[in-house]
């Protein structure tokens, strides 16, 4: 077991479309390395766009049966222990076909199948408040960014709904090659098991963002003739996603961070939905904000939206809201997680080998009935799950002394 670096010396890069990379490091020479990584990311995105174009051309010019016609549902039901007689019918078949076929083909569904899933999911989201209350045990997941195979691996290793309850903190689309597969699988699970899976909104579940960073192009190229219409339906559904989740009244989850407008939890719980204009106020801040231990109070963010907030803000909010931990995503972390403010705030990032450019780990948090946390890291060099941290006390007392 090797000792980890002190948190103050650990490198964490914050990537965003509205700002150049910000490197939280004491070494100025690392800024140049971060810029080079950003350039590589842009080149990779350009190559991905060309791959999507070729994929669309292939799908338009070859006779390929729809996914529903290529799947032996009984075979996959037996393989994955799905009861085909539960009465949920088509949606169970959809989940099984999507889950079992991911390594072979990119999904190809009809316009009606997309419409049905989006409509049913939106109906479920409309019944939820902007703040969702949830009981442990559960697993909290950070950014996915279209890395569908990693999502499938996570379900295989940690359990699928409804056996395992999940809280996803947003950014399901953009960047990766399989955003449609990610969001369709998650929406279908939400329809089937609305109490066992929570899907929060991230800043990439905003139309002006995902139109620019991959999801729009994927819809248009993967769904000939109807791609733009389906993309617009997704945006209307995204407007109904909740903004935050509260686990056992003590752990507050969101995608981005805190807001100076957040005074009480009722400010979230009573916020009206759908949220068609998430560009100001508490919603904008909670989708875009970032912590920074070097900042005191609040500072305007270089991202162009939201704020940078200091550790004193974290402490004040925890006391005022009577919560003991804040879990958020929104930043790529090489270790899969980043801890600030005396372990009162954790950032998690759940997309290992991000965009096939970084050798970062992915991380999720398993929270048990007693609010004990187990960090599970998905390490790029191995397909196995590495059990990184397991604390037997309380969530605010966990230790980060060793990592394999």
LINSULPE-V34441 format. One record per residue. N is the residue number from 1. RES is the residue in one small letter. SS is DSSP state (H for helix, E for strand, - for the rest). D_LAST is the distance of its C-alpha to the last C-alpha in whole Angstrom. Layout:
{{N;RES;SS;D_LAST} {N;RES;SS;D_LAST}}
This chain:
{{1;x;-;5} {2;x;E;6} {3;x;E;8} {4;x;-;9} {5;x;-;13} {6;x;-;15} {7;x;H;16} {8;x;H;20} {9;x;H;18} {10;x;-;16} {11;x;-;18} {12;x;E;19} {13;x;E;22} {14;x;E;25} {15;x;E;27} {16;x;E;30} {17;x;-;33} {18;x;-;35} {19;x;E;34} {20;x;E;32} {21;x;E;28} {22;x;E;28} {23;x;E;25} {24;x;E;24} {25;x;-;23} {26;x;-;25} {27;x;-;26} {28;x;-;29} {29;x;H;28} {30;x;H;25} {31;x;H;28} {32;x;H;29} {33;x;H;26} {34;x;H;26} {35;x;H;29} {36;x;H;29} {37;x;H;26} {38;x;H;29} {39;x;H;31} {40;x;H;29} {41;x;H;28} {42;x;H;32} {43;x;H;33} {44;x;H;30} {45;x;H;32} {46;x;H;36} {47;x;H;35} {48;x;H;33} {49;x;H;37} {50;x;H;39} {51;x;H;37} {52;x;H;38} {53;x;H;41} {54;x;H;41} {55;x;H;40} {56;x;H;43} {57;x;H;45} {58;x;H;44} {59;x;H;44} {60;x;H;48} {61;x;H;49} {62;x;-;48} {63;x;-;49} {64;x;-;45} {65;x;-;46} {66;x;-;44} {67;x;H;41} {68;x;H;43} {69;x;H;45} {70;x;H;42} {71;x;-;40} {72;x;-;41} {73;x;H;40} {74;x;H;41} {75;x;H;39} {76;x;H;36} {77;x;H;37} {78;x;H;36} {79;x;H;33} {80;x;-;32} {81;x;-;34} {82;x;-;36} {83;x;-;39} {84;x;-;41} {85;x;-;44} {86;x;-;43} {87;x;-;45} {88;x;-;43} {89;x;-;44} {90;x;H;44} {91;x;H;40} {92;x;H;39} {93;x;H;40} {94;x;H;38} {95;x;H;35} {96;x;H;35} {97;x;H;36} {98;x;H;34} {99;x;H;31} {100;x;H;32} {101;x;-;33} {102;x;-;30} {103;x;-;29} {104;x;-;33} {105;x;-;35} {106;x;-;35} {107;x;-;37} {108;x;-;40} {109;x;-;42} {110;x;-;45} {111;x;H;47} {112;x;H;48} {113;x;H;44} {114;x;H;43} {115;x;H;45} {116;x;H;45} {117;x;H;41} {118;x;H;42} {119;x;H;45} {120;x;H;43} {121;x;H;40} {122;x;H;42} {123;x;H;44} {124;x;H;41} {125;x;H;40} {126;x;H;43} {127;x;-;43} {128;x;-;40} {129;x;-;40} {130;x;-;38} {131;x;E;36} {132;x;E;35} {133;x;E;34} {134;x;E;32} {135;x;-;31} {136;x;-;27} {137;x;-;25} {138;x;E;24} {139;x;E;21} {140;x;E;22} {141;x;E;21} {142;x;-;22} {143;x;E;23} {144;x;-;24} {145;x;-;26} {146;x;-;28} {147;x;-;25} {148;x;H;26} {149;x;H;24} {150;x;H;21} {151;x;H;23} {152;x;H;24} {153;x;H;20} {154;x;H;20} {155;x;H;23} {156;x;H;22} {157;x;H;19} {158;x;H;20} {159;x;-;23} {160;x;-;26} {161;x;-;29} {162;x;-;31} {163;x;-;28} {164;x;-;26} {165;x;-;27} {166;x;E;26} {167;x;E;26} {168;x;E;26} {169;x;-;26} {170;x;-;28} {171;x;-;28} {172;x;-;29} {173;x;-;31} {174;x;-;31} {175;x;-;29} {176;x;-;28} {177;x;-;30} {178;x;-;31} {179;x;H;31} {180;x;H;34} {181;x;H;32} {182;x;H;30} {183;x;H;32} {184;x;H;35} {185;x;H;32} {186;x;H;31} {187;x;H;35} {188;x;H;36} {189;x;H;33} {190;x;H;35} {191;x;H;38} {192;x;H;37} {193;x;-;35} {194;x;-;36} {195;x;-;35} {196;x;-;31} {197;x;E;30} {198;x;E;31} {199;x;E;31} {200;x;E;31} {201;x;-;33} {202;x;-;31} {203;x;-;33} {204;x;-;33} {205;x;-;35} {206;x;-;38} {207;x;H;40} {208;x;H;41} {209;x;H;37} {210;x;H;36} {211;x;-;40} {212;x;-;38} {213;x;-;35} {214;x;-;35} {215;x;H;36} {216;x;H;40} {217;x;H;40} {218;x;H;38} {219;x;H;40} {220;x;H;43} {221;x;H;42} {222;x;H;41} {223;x;-;43} {224;x;-;47} {225;x;-;50} {226;x;-;48} {227;x;H;45} {228;x;H;46} {229;x;H;47} {230;x;H;44} {231;x;H;42} {232;x;H;45} {233;x;H;44} {234;x;H;41} {235;x;H;41} {236;x;H;44} {237;x;H;41} {238;x;H;38} {239;x;-;41} {240;x;-;41} {241;x;-;37} {242;x;E;36} {243;x;-;34} {244;x;E;32} {245;x;E;31} {246;x;E;31} {247;x;E;29} {248;x;-;31} {249;x;-;32} {250;x;-;30} {251;x;E;27} {252;x;E;29} {253;x;E;27} {254;x;E;29} {255;x;-;28} {256;x;-;29} {257;x;-;30} {258;x;-;32} {259;x;-;36} {260;x;-;39} {261;x;-;41} {262;x;-;38} {263;x;-;40} {264;x;-;40} {265;x;-;38} {266;x;H;42} {267;x;H;42} {268;x;H;39} {269;x;H;40} {270;x;-;44} {271;x;-;43} {272;x;-;45} {273;x;-;44} {274;x;-;44} {275;x;-;43} {276;x;-;45} {277;x;-;44} {278;x;-;41} {279;x;-;41} {280;x;-;42} {281;x;H;42} {282;x;H;39} {283;x;H;38} {284;x;H;38} {285;x;H;36} {286;x;H;33} {287;x;H;33} {288;x;H;32} {289;x;-;31} {290;x;E;28} {291;x;E;27} {292;x;-;27} {293;x;-;27} {294;x;-;29} {295;x;-;32} {296;x;-;34} {297;x;-;36} {298;x;E;36} {299;x;E;37} {300;x;E;38} {301;x;-;35} {302;x;-;35} {303;x;-;34} {304;x;-;38} {305;x;-;37} {306;x;-;36} {307;x;E;35} {308;x;E;32} {309;x;E;32} {310;x;-;31} {311;x;H;29} {312;x;H;32} {313;x;H;33} {314;x;H;30} {315;x;H;31} {316;x;H;34} {317;x;H;34} {318;x;H;31} {319;x;H;34} {320;x;H;37} {321;x;H;36} {322;x;-;34} {323;x;-;31} {324;x;-;28} {325;x;E;25} {326;x;E;25} {327;x;E;23} {328;x;E;24} {329;x;-;23} {330;x;-;25} {331;x;-;23} {332;x;-;20} {333;x;E;17} {334;x;-;15} {335;x;-;12} {336;x;-;14} {337;x;E;15} {338;x;E;17} {339;x;E;18} {340;x;E;21} {341;x;-;24} {342;x;-;23} {343;x;-;21} {344;x;-;24} {345;x;E;23} {346;x;E;20} {347;x;E;20} {348;x;E;18} {349;x;E;19} {350;x;-;18} {351;x;-;19} {352;x;-;17} {353;x;-;18} {354;x;H;21} {355;x;H;24} {356;x;H;23} {357;x;-;23} {358;x;-;19} {359;x;-;16} {360;x;-;15} {361;x;-;12} {362;x;E;15} {363;x;E;14} {364;x;E;16} {365;x;E;17} {366;x;E;18} {367;x;E;21} {368;x;-;23} {369;x;-;26} {370;x;-;25} {371;x;-;24} {372;x;-;20} {373;x;E;18} {374;x;E;15} {375;x;E;13} {376;x;E;12} {377;x;E;10} {378;x;E;12} {379;x;-;10} {380;x;-;13} {381;x;-;12} {382;x;-;12} {383;x;-;15} {384;x;-;12} {385;x;E;11} {386;x;E;8} {387;x;E;9} {388;x;E;7} {389;x;E;10} {390;x;E;13} {391;x;-;16} {392;x;-;19} {393;x;-;21} {394;x;-;22} {395;x;H;21} {396;x;H;22} {397;x;H;20} {398;x;-;17} {399;x;-;14} {400;x;-;11} {401;x;-;10} {402;x;E;7} {403;x;E;4} {404;x;-;0}}
